[in-house]
Amino acid sequence: MTNRFPAPKRAFDIVVGLGMGVAILPLMLLVAAAIALLEGRPVLYVSRRRLDGEGPKPVLKFRTMRRDAERIANRDSVPVIGTRFLNLPIGSPLYTRIGRLIELLMLTEMPQLLHVLAGRMTIVGNRPLPENVVASLREEFPEVEERFAVRGGLTGPVQLVGREYISDAARIDIEIAYCRTVLTAYSPLLDLRILAATVTTGFWPGNRYTPADVMDLLQRHGGPAADPVRQVRAPVSAPPAGKDQDHEAPAAGSGVVRR
């Protein structure tokens, strides 16, 4: 797996990341205060996730779940039924009341801007995953490591579809295609379009993309042609709205919890 990272993409991360950080800092402080007042500490948690071709690294998030959520719902404790990516419905009782609102407003990952500015993550890329989810995916999709050829991101092309509306096969196809596009024909315009579309699809679900739409977007920016066999496997019926279970909550602590 290549470890190359285009200089224009790093420049995009710095410029856009600094702009986002300045713009949303008051909102982040408000979110932190709301969690502390309504749910208590910890406000943040640190979970270990795969960000790239190396081992798991600590990743910051706002705490949006009960403190014992990780013990109750994780890829080792929940059997594989239909998908190896672990989805958790937004209506799950594991979410706190303020946490559910933070999720709906797409603010959970905002502390990861610190990782972006430090060069450990990128603004647009494939979402970090727990190592046990990666291991489960590898059993069916040996090529899953290719999705880590580019650093993990705050958002990515899969978010334009909605992780609850896409099959594992189609998701991995898109994630690998995005990495190949970045490494062979990167354009900041592609990341800008994905970032903007993340917001529009989040607040206006009628603008949601299909897997084929995302692959077409990548191709228009120099990405690889879609594998027709994999695209046949892509469509799935939409289950109740959910999120990937990469929002596991920590054990009780004072401020930031590591696990």
C-alpha positions as CSV (number, residue, x, y, z in Angstrom):
1,M,0.0,0.0,0.0
2,T,1.3,3.4,-0.9
3,N,2.0,6.0,1.7
4,R,2.0,8.9,-0.7
5,F,-0.1,11.9,0.1
6,P,-0.5,14.7,-2.5
7,A,0.8,18.1,-1.4
8,P,-2.3,19.9,-2.7
9,K,-4.5,17.8,-0.5
10,R,-2.4,18.7,2.6
11,A,-2.7,22.4,1.6
12,F,-6.5,21.9,1.3
13,D,-6.6,20.4,4.8
14,I,-4.6,23.3,6.3
15,V,-6.5,26.1,4.6
16,V,-10.0,24.6,5.0
17,G,-9.3,23.1,8.4
18,L,-8.1,26.5,9.9
19,G,-11.1,28.2,8.4
20,M,-13.5,25.6,9.8
21,G,-11.8,25.7,13.2
22,V,-12.1,29.5,13.5
23,A,-15.7,29.4,12.3
24,I,-17.0,26.7,14.6
25,L,-14.9,27.1,17.7
26,P,-17.8,28.9,19.6
27,L,-20.2,26.2,18.6
28,M,-17.7,23.5,19.7
29,L,-17.4,25.2,23.1
30,L,-21.2,25.4,23.4
31,V,-21.5,21.6,22.6
32,A,-18.8,20.8,25.2
33,A,-20.6,22.9,27.8
34,A,-24.0,21.2,27.0
35,I,-22.5,17.7,27.3
36,A,-20.9,18.6,30.6
37,L,-24.0,20.2,32.1
38,L,-26.6,17.6,30.8
39,E,-24.6,14.4,30.9
40,G,-21.5,15.1,33.0
41,R,-17.9,14.1,32.3
42,P,-16.2,13.0,30.1
43,V,-17.1,15.5,27.4
44,L,-14.6,14.0,25.0
45,Y,-13.4,10.4,24.5
46,V,-10.5,8.8,22.8
47,S,-11.1,5.6,20.8
48,R,-8.5,3.7,18.9
49,R,-9.2,3.6,15.1
50,R,-7.4,2.6,11.9
51,L,-6.6,5.9,10.1
52,D,-4.1,4.6,7.5
53,G,-2.0,1.6,6.6
54,E,-0.4,1.5,10.1
55,G,-1.8,0.4,13.4
56,P,-4.8,1.9,15.3
57,K,-4.3,5.4,16.6
58,P,-6.2,7.5,19.2
59,V,-9.1,9.5,17.7
60,L,-11.0,12.3,19.5
61,K,-14.8,12.8,19.4
62,F,-17.5,14.4,21.4
63,R,-19.2,11.8,23.7
64,T,-22.7,11.2,22.4
65,M,-23.5,7.8,24.1
66,R,-23.8,6.4,27.6
67,R,-20.5,5.5,29.2
68,D,-21.0,1.7,28.9
69,A,-22.0,1.8,25.2
70,E,-18.7,0.3,24.0
71,R,-19.2,-2.8,26.2
72,I,-22.8,-3.3,25.0
73,A,-22.4,-2.7,21.3
74,N,-19.2,-3.5,19.4
75,R,-18.2,-5.8,16.5
76,D,-17.1,-8.5,18.9
77,S,-20.3,-8.6,20.9
78,V,-22.8,-8.0,18.1
79,P,-23.2,-10.8,15.5
80,V,-22.7,-10.1,11.8
81,I,-26.2,-9.8,10.3
82,G,-26.3,-8.4,6.7
83,T,-23.4,-6.0,7.0
84,R,-19.9,-6.2,8.5
85,F,-19.7,-2.5,9.1
86,L,-21.4,-2.1,12.5
87,N,-24.4,0.3,12.3
88,L,-26.2,1.7,15.2
89,P,-29.7,3.4,14.7
90,I,-29.8,7.0,15.8
91,G,-32.9,6.1,17.8
92,S,-30.8,3.6,19.9
93,P,-31.2,4.1,23.7
94,L,-27.3,4.0,23.9
95,Y,-27.3,7.7,22.7
96,T,-27.8,10.3,25.3
97,R,-30.5,13.0,24.6
98,I,-27.9,15.7,23.9
99,G,-25.7,13.2,22.0
100,R,-28.5,12.3,19.6
101,L,-28.9,16.0,18.8
102,I,-25.1,16.4,18.3
103,E,-25.2,13.4,15.9
104,L,-28.1,14.8,13.9
105,L,-26.3,18.2,13.6
106,M,-23.2,16.3,12.4
107,L,-20.9,17.8,15.1
108,T,-19.6,14.6,16.7
109,E,-16.4,14.5,14.7
110,M,-15.5,18.2,15.0
111,P,-12.7,17.7,17.6
112,Q,-10.9,15.7,14.9
113,L,-10.0,19.0,13.3
114,L,-7.1,18.9,15.7
115,H,-5.9,15.6,14.0
116,V,-6.4,17.2,10.6
117,L,-4.2,20.2,11.4
118,A,-1.6,17.9,12.9
119,G,-1.4,15.9,9.7
120,R,-2.8,12.6,11.2
121,M,-6.2,12.9,9.4
122,T,-7.6,14.6,6.3
123,I,-10.8,16.6,6.0
124,V,-12.2,14.3,3.2
125,G,-11.3,10.7,3.3
126,N,-12.7,7.3,4.4
127,R,-13.9,7.2,8.0
128,P,-11.6,5.6,10.6
129,L,-12.6,2.1,11.7
130,P,-12.1,0.0,14.8
131,E,-9.6,-2.8,14.2
132,N,-12.2,-5.5,15.0
133,V,-14.4,-4.1,12.2
134,V,-11.5,-4.1,9.8
135,A,-10.8,-7.8,10.7
136,S,-14.4,-8.7,10.1
137,L,-14.5,-7.0,6.7
138,R,-11.2,-8.7,5.7
139,E,-12.9,-12.1,6.0
140,E,-15.1,-11.2,3.1
141,F,-13.2,-8.4,1.4
142,P,-9.4,-9.1,1.3
143,E,-8.9,-5.8,-0.5
144,V,-10.2,-3.8,2.5
145,E,-6.7,-2.6,3.3
146,E,-6.8,-0.5,0.1
147,R,-9.3,1.8,1.7
148,F,-6.5,3.0,4.1
149,A,-4.2,4.2,1.3
150,V,-5.3,7.7,2.1
151,R,-5.6,9.0,5.7
152,G,-8.9,8.8,7.4
153,G,-11.2,11.8,7.1
154,L,-13.9,13.8,8.9
155,T,-16.2,13.0,6.1
156,G,-16.0,11.1,2.8
157,P,-17.7,10.0,-0.4
158,V,-19.7,7.3,1.4
159,Q,-21.4,10.0,3.5
160,L,-23.1,11.3,0.3
161,V,-25.0,8.1,0.1
162,G,-25.6,7.5,3.8
163,R,-23.9,4.6,5.5
164,E,-27.2,3.0,6.3
165,Y,-28.2,3.0,2.6
166,I,-25.2,1.2,1.1
167,S,-24.0,-2.4,1.0
168,D,-20.6,-3.4,2.3
169,A,-19.4,-4.2,-1.2
170,A,-20.5,-0.9,-2.7
171,R,-19.0,1.0,0.3
172,I,-15.6,-0.6,-0.1
173,D,-15.7,0.0,-3.9
174,I,-16.3,3.7,-3.3
175,E,-13.7,4.0,-0.6
176,I,-11.0,2.3,-2.7
177,A,-12.0,4.3,-5.8
178,Y,-11.6,7.5,-3.7
179,C,-8.1,6.6,-2.6
180,R,-7.1,5.7,-6.1
181,T,-8.5,9.0,-7.4
182,V,-6.6,11.0,-4.7
183,L,-3.3,9.2,-5.4
184,T,-3.5,9.4,-9.2
185,A,-5.5,12.5,-10.1
186,Y,-6.1,14.6,-7.0
187,S,-8.1,17.8,-7.4
188,P,-9.1,20.0,-4.4
189,L,-12.3,20.6,-6.2
190,L,-13.3,17.0,-5.6
191,D,-12.8,17.4,-1.8
192,L,-14.7,20.7,-1.9
193,R,-17.6,19.1,-3.7
194,I,-17.7,16.2,-1.3
195,L,-17.5,18.5,1.7
196,A,-20.3,20.7,0.4
197,A,-22.5,17.7,-0.5
198,T,-22.0,16.2,2.9
199,V,-23.8,19.3,4.4
200,T,-26.6,19.4,1.8
201,T,-27.4,15.7,2.0
202,G,-27.2,15.8,5.8
203,F,-29.8,18.5,6.1
204,W,-31.8,17.8,2.9
205,P,-32.0,14.0,2.5
206,G,-33.7,14.4,-0.9
207,N,-30.3,15.4,-2.3
208,R,-28.8,12.0,-1.3
209,Y,-26.5,10.4,-3.8
210,T,-26.7,6.7,-5.0
211,P,-23.5,4.6,-5.1
212,A,-23.5,5.0,-8.9
213,D,-23.7,8.8,-8.6
214,V,-20.6,8.8,-6.3
215,M,-18.6,6.6,-8.7
216,D,-19.6,8.9,-11.5
217,L,-18.4,11.9,-9.5
218,L,-15.0,10.2,-8.9
219,Q,-14.7,9.3,-12.5
220,R,-15.4,12.9,-13.6
221,H,-12.4,13.9,-11.4
222,G,-10.1,11.3,-12.9
223,G,-11.1,8.3,-10.8
224,P,-11.2,4.7,-12.0
225,A,-14.1,3.1,-13.9
226,A,-16.6,1.3,-11.7
227,D,-16.5,-2.5,-11.6
228,P,-19.8,-3.5,-13.1
229,V,-20.0,-6.7,-11.0
230,R,-19.6,-4.9,-7.8
231,Q,-22.1,-2.2,-8.8
232,V,-24.7,-4.9,-9.3
233,R,-24.1,-5.9,-5.7
234,A,-24.3,-2.4,-4.5
235,P,-28.0,-1.5,-4.0
236,V,-29.6,-2.4,-0.7
237,S,-33.0,-1.6,0.7
238,A,-32.9,1.2,3.3
239,P,-33.2,0.1,6.9
240,P,-34.1,2.5,9.7
241,A,-31.7,5.5,9.8
242,G,-28.5,4.6,11.6
243,K,-24.8,5.4,12.0
244,D,-21.7,3.4,11.9
245,Q,-20.7,2.2,15.3
246,D,-17.6,4.2,15.5
247,H,-19.1,6.3,18.2
248,E,-18.5,4.0,21.1
249,A,-18.6,5.6,24.6
250,P,-15.9,5.3,27.2
251,A,-15.9,4.3,30.8
252,A,-16.4,7.0,33.3
253,G,-13.7,9.5,33.7
254,S,-12.9,13.1,34.4
255,G,-12.5,14.8,31.0
256,V,-11.0,12.7,28.2
257,V,-11.0,8.9,28.4
258,R,-8.6,6.7,26.6
259,R,-9.3,3.0,25.8
